[in-house]
């Protein structure tokens, strides 16, 4: 499963935040993705992503908005509402700087894969619902030309980068307890054979996605991580700095959750400290259906 996760790895105002969800940040590092079991007895759970706010001595705020690229329609609709509160909303997309994707535009191989994967789980794809045409959206990623140049400089191509990602994934898997790995494999097999309309599969994958940041940490040590995470984060920070220099005091950074631990370190290096966070439900795992009691025979 970690190889699949490696492939898939490739705002916040009081008025908009869900009531009762805003929390102070406690600790030197933030968490941006988690699996939450809401009711152990019924199996009701959710995969959640975080929006963490950072402030500097000048009172300027930068929010890191972690996202998974496949989720509930309501998840992306809530984000669209939150995004309106930012002076600048910086977004992740390897594309020309002026390019704004239209809704339901996902013609790339990875986009089509994500779309099909979401359909299988009863979820939707990010590009189907996020409004990239909003006036405050600002491109904050490398361009295809820049990514190609970076690969050339390292003597890489798409295939060697994907091989590096696979090897990093295998290395991360090697540290997993064998009994835990076996149990996870059995759970996945049962989920694939289940007839509950994808509920079990959704639940198993939500748990796997909850460990995505650990996988990203391993990916960072590979050539793939340097290209797919580190270099793109550097490009993002350059845009953050430009927006701050332009006088923006309320910035949102809308990026995949796997990018966020490294982006957080870079923000801290710029004098920003985490002050508060809010969690959003990306996937809702419904409760198990109760089995109907059979009528007793007399």
C-alpha positions as CSV (number, residue, x, y, z in Angstrom):
1,X,0.0,0.0,0.0
2,X,2.8,2.4,0.6
3,X,3.7,2.5,-3.1
4,X,0.1,3.6,-3.8
5,X,0.4,6.3,-1.1
6,X,3.7,7.5,-2.6
7,X,2.0,8.0,-5.9
8,X,-0.9,9.8,-4.4
9,X,1.4,12.0,-2.4
10,X,2.8,13.1,-6.0
11,X,-8.7,29.0,5.3
12,X,-8.8,29.6,8.2
13,X,-10.7,32.4,9.9
14,X,-12.9,32.2,13.1
15,X,-16.0,33.0,11.0
16,X,-15.3,30.0,8.7
17,X,-13.8,27.5,11.0
18,X,-16.0,24.6,12.2
19,X,-17.4,25.5,15.6
20,X,-15.4,24.0,18.5
21,X,-12.6,22.8,16.2
22,X,-10.1,25.6,16.6
23,X,-7.3,24.5,19.0
24,X,-4.0,26.0,20.2
25,X,-0.9,24.4,18.9
26,X,1.1,22.5,21.5
27,X,4.5,21.2,20.5
28,X,7.5,22.0,18.2
29,X,6.0,20.2,15.2
30,X,2.5,20.1,13.8
31,X,0.5,17.2,12.5
32,X,-1.3,17.8,9.2
33,X,-3.0,14.5,8.5
34,X,-4.7,12.0,10.9
35,X,-7.1,9.1,11.1
36,X,-9.7,9.7,13.8
37,X,-11.9,6.9,15.1
38,X,-15.1,8.7,16.2
39,X,-16.9,5.6,17.5
40,X,-15.0,2.3,17.9
41,X,-18.2,0.3,18.5
42,X,-19.8,1.3,15.1
43,X,-16.6,1.9,13.1
44,X,-17.5,5.5,12.4
45,X,-14.3,7.4,11.6
46,X,-12.7,10.0,9.4
47,X,-9.5,11.0,7.7
48,X,-8.8,14.6,8.6
49,X,-6.4,17.3,7.4
50,X,-5.2,20.4,9.3
51,X,-5.0,24.1,8.7
52,X,-2.3,25.5,10.9
53,X,-1.8,29.2,11.4
54,X,1.7,30.8,11.9
55,X,2.4,34.4,12.9
56,X,5.5,36.5,13.1
57,X,6.4,39.5,15.3
58,X,4.8,41.8,12.8
59,X,1.5,40.1,13.2
60,X,1.5,38.7,9.7
61,X,-0.2,35.3,9.3
62,X,0.6,32.4,7.0
63,X,-1.7,29.4,7.1
64,X,-0.5,26.0,5.9
65,X,-3.6,24.3,4.5
66,X,-2.9,20.5,4.2
67,X,-5.0,18.7,1.6
68,X,-5.6,15.2,0.2
69,X,-6.3,15.2,-3.5
70,X,-9.3,12.8,-3.2
71,X,-12.0,13.6,-0.7
72,X,-15.7,14.4,0.1
73,X,-17.4,17.0,-2.0
74,X,-18.3,18.9,1.2
75,X,-14.6,19.0,2.1
76,X,-13.6,20.9,-1.0
77,X,-16.7,23.1,-0.8
78,X,-15.8,24.1,2.8
79,X,-12.2,24.9,1.6
80,X,-13.6,27.1,-1.2
81,X,-15.5,29.1,1.4
82,X,-12.4,29.4,3.7
83,X,-10.1,30.5,0.8
84,X,-12.1,33.7,0.3
85,X,-10.8,35.0,3.6
86,X,-7.2,35.3,2.4
87,X,-5.5,38.2,0.7
88,X,-3.4,35.6,-1.3
89,X,-4.1,31.9,-1.6
90,X,-1.0,30.1,-2.9
91,X,-1.7,26.8,-4.7
92,X,0.3,23.7,-5.6
93,X,0.4,22.7,-9.3
94,X,3.2,21.8,-11.6
95,X,2.1,24.1,-14.4
96,X,2.8,27.4,-16.1
97,X,2.6,30.3,-13.7
98,X,-0.5,31.8,-15.4
99,X,-2.3,28.5,-15.8
100,X,-5.6,28.1,-13.9
101,X,-7.3,24.7,-14.2
102,X,-11.0,24.5,-14.8
103,X,-13.2,22.4,-12.6
104,X,-13.3,18.7,-13.7
105,X,-10.1,19.2,-15.7
106,X,-7.9,16.2,-15.1
107,X,-6.5,14.9,-18.4
108,X,-3.1,13.8,-17.1
109,X,-2.4,10.1,-16.3
110,X,-2.1,10.8,-12.6
111,X,-5.3,13.0,-12.7
112,X,-7.3,10.3,-14.4
113,X,-5.9,7.7,-11.9
114,X,-7.0,9.9,-8.9
115,X,-10.4,10.4,-10.5
116,X,-11.0,6.7,-11.0
117,X,-9.7,5.9,-7.5
118,X,-12.0,8.5,-6.0
119,X,-15.0,7.1,-7.9
120,X,-14.3,3.6,-6.5
121,X,-14.4,4.9,-2.9
122,X,-17.4,7.2,-3.5
123,X,-15.2,10.3,-3.2
124,X,-14.5,13.1,-5.5
125,X,-11.3,14.6,-7.0
126,X,-9.9,17.9,-5.9
127,X,-9.9,19.5,-9.4
128,X,-13.7,18.7,-9.7
129,X,-14.6,21.2,-6.9
130,X,-11.8,23.7,-6.0
131,X,-12.3,27.0,-7.7
132,X,-8.9,27.9,-9.1
133,X,-10.4,30.9,-11.0
134,X,-10.8,32.9,-7.7
135,X,-9.0,36.3,-7.9
136,X,-6.8,35.7,-4.9
137,X,-5.3,32.4,-6.2
138,X,-1.5,32.6,-6.8
139,X,0.6,29.9,-8.4
140,X,3.3,28.8,-6.0
141,X,5.0,25.7,-7.6
142,X,7.6,24.9,-10.2
143,X,6.8,25.0,-13.8
144,X,7.1,21.9,-16.0
145,X,10.2,23.5,-17.6
146,X,11.8,24.1,-14.2
147,X,11.0,20.5,-13.1
148,X,12.5,19.2,-16.3
149,X,15.7,21.3,-15.8
150,X,16.0,20.0,-12.2
151,X,15.8,16.4,-13.4
152,X,18.4,17.1,-16.1
153,X,20.8,18.7,-13.6
154,X,20.6,15.6,-11.5
155,X,20.8,13.2,-14.4
156,X,17.3,12.0,-13.8
157,X,14.1,11.5,-15.8
158,X,10.6,10.6,-14.9
159,X,11.4,6.9,-14.7
160,X,14.4,7.2,-12.4
161,X,12.5,9.6,-10.1
162,X,9.6,7.0,-9.8
163,X,12.2,4.3,-9.2
164,X,13.7,6.4,-6.4
165,X,10.2,6.9,-4.9
166,X,9.6,3.1,-5.0
167,X,12.9,2.4,-3.3
168,X,12.2,4.9,-0.6
169,X,8.8,3.3,-0.1
170,X,10.3,-0.1,0.2
171,X,12.9,1.3,2.7
172,X,10.0,2.7,4.8
173,X,8.2,-0.6,4.7
174,X,11.3,-2.4,5.9
175,X,10.9,-0.6,9.3
176,X,7.4,-1.9,9.8
177,X,6.8,-4.7,12.3
178,X,6.2,-7.9,10.3
179,X,3.2,-8.9,12.3
180,X,1.7,-5.4,11.8
181,X,2.4,-5.7,8.1
182,X,0.7,-9.1,7.9
183,X,-2.3,-7.9,9.8
184,X,-2.6,-4.8,7.5
185,X,-2.4,-7.1,4.5
186,X,-5.2,-9.4,5.8
187,X,-7.3,-6.3,6.6
188,X,-6.8,-5.0,3.1
189,X,-7.7,-8.3,1.5
190,X,-10.9,-8.6,3.5
191,X,-11.8,-5.0,2.6
192,X,-11.3,-5.7,-1.1
193,X,-13.6,-8.8,-0.8
194,X,-16.3,-6.9,1.2
195,X,-19.7,-6.3,-0.2
196,X,-20.4,-3.1,1.9
197,X,-20.2,-0.7,-1.1
198,X,-16.6,0.2,-0.4
199,X,-17.0,1.2,3.3
200,X,-14.4,-1.3,4.5
201,X,-11.9,-0.3,1.8
202,X,-12.4,3.3,2.5
203,X,-11.7,2.7,6.2
204,X,-8.5,0.7,5.6
205,X,-7.2,3.3,3.1
206,X,-8.0,6.1,5.5
207,X,-5.8,4.5,8.1
208,X,-3.0,4.1,5.5
209,X,-3.3,7.8,4.5
210,X,-3.0,8.7,8.2
211,X,0.6,7.5,8.0
212,X,1.3,9.5,4.8
213,X,3.6,12.0,6.6
214,X,5.8,9.2,7.9
215,X,6.1,8.0,4.3
216,X,6.9,11.5,3.1
217,X,9.7,11.8,5.7
218,X,11.3,8.7,4.1
219,X,10.7,10.1,0.6
220,X,12.5,13.3,1.6
221,X,15.8,11.3,1.9
222,X,15.6,10.1,-1.7
223,X,16.3,11.7,-5.1
224,X,12.5,11.7,-5.7
225,X,11.9,13.5,-2.5
226,X,14.4,16.2,-3.4
227,X,12.6,16.9,-6.7
228,X,8.9,16.2,-5.8
229,X,9.0,17.7,-2.3
230,X,12.0,19.8,-1.4
231,X,12.5,21.8,-4.7
232,X,8.8,22.5,-5.0
233,X,8.7,23.7,-1.4
234,X,11.5,26.0,-2.1
235,X,9.5,27.5,-5.0
236,X,6.5,27.9,-2.7
237,X,8.5,29.7,-0.1
238,X,9.9,32.1,-2.7
239,X,6.3,33.1,-3.6
240,X,5.4,33.4,0.1
241,X,8.3,35.9,0.5
242,X,7.2,37.8,-2.5
243,X,3.7,38.1,-1.2
244,X,4.9,39.3,2.2
245,X,7.2,41.8,0.6
246,X,4.2,43.1,-1.4
247,X,2.4,43.8,1.9
248,X,0.1,40.8,2.2
249,X,-0.6,40.0,5.8
250,X,-2.9,37.1,5.5
251,X,-1.7,34.3,3.3
252,X,-2.9,30.8,2.8
253,X,-0.8,28.0,1.3
254,X,-2.9,25.2,-0.2
255,X,-0.6,22.2,-0.7
256,X,-0.6,18.4,-0.3
257,X,-0.3,17.3,3.3
258,X,2.9,15.5,2.6
259,X,4.7,18.8,1.8
260,X,3.7,20.5,5.1
261,X,6.3,19.2,7.6
262,X,9.1,20.6,5.5
263,X,7.2,23.9,4.7
264,X,6.6,24.3,8.5
265,X,10.4,24.1,9.1
266,X,11.0,26.7,6.5
267,X,8.3,29.1,7.9
268,X,9.9,28.7,11.4
269,X,13.2,29.7,9.8
270,X,11.5,32.9,8.6
271,X,10.5,33.8,12.1
272,X,6.9,32.4,12.1
273,X,5.5,30.3,14.9
274,X,2.5,28.1,15.0
275,X,-0.4,29.6,17.0
276,X,-3.6,27.6,16.3
277,X,-5.0,24.9,14.2
278,X,-8.3,23.5,12.8
279,X,-9.2,20.1,11.5
280,X,-11.4,19.3,8.6
281,X,-13.0,15.9,7.6
282,X,-11.6,14.9,4.2
283,X,-13.1,11.4,4.2
284,X,-16.1,10.3,6.3
285,X,-16.2,6.6,7.1
286,X,-19.8,5.9,8.0
287,X,-20.9,3.6,10.8
288,X,-21.4,-0.1,10.0
289,X,-24.9,-1.1,9.0
290,X,-26.7,-3.0,11.7
291,X,-27.6,-6.5,10.7
292,X,-31.3,-7.2,10.6
293,X,-32.5,-9.6,13.1
294,X,-34.1,-12.7,11.6
295,X,-37.6,-13.5,12.8
296,X,-37.6,-16.4,15.3
297,X,-39.3,-19.6,14.1
298,X,-41.8,-21.3,16.3
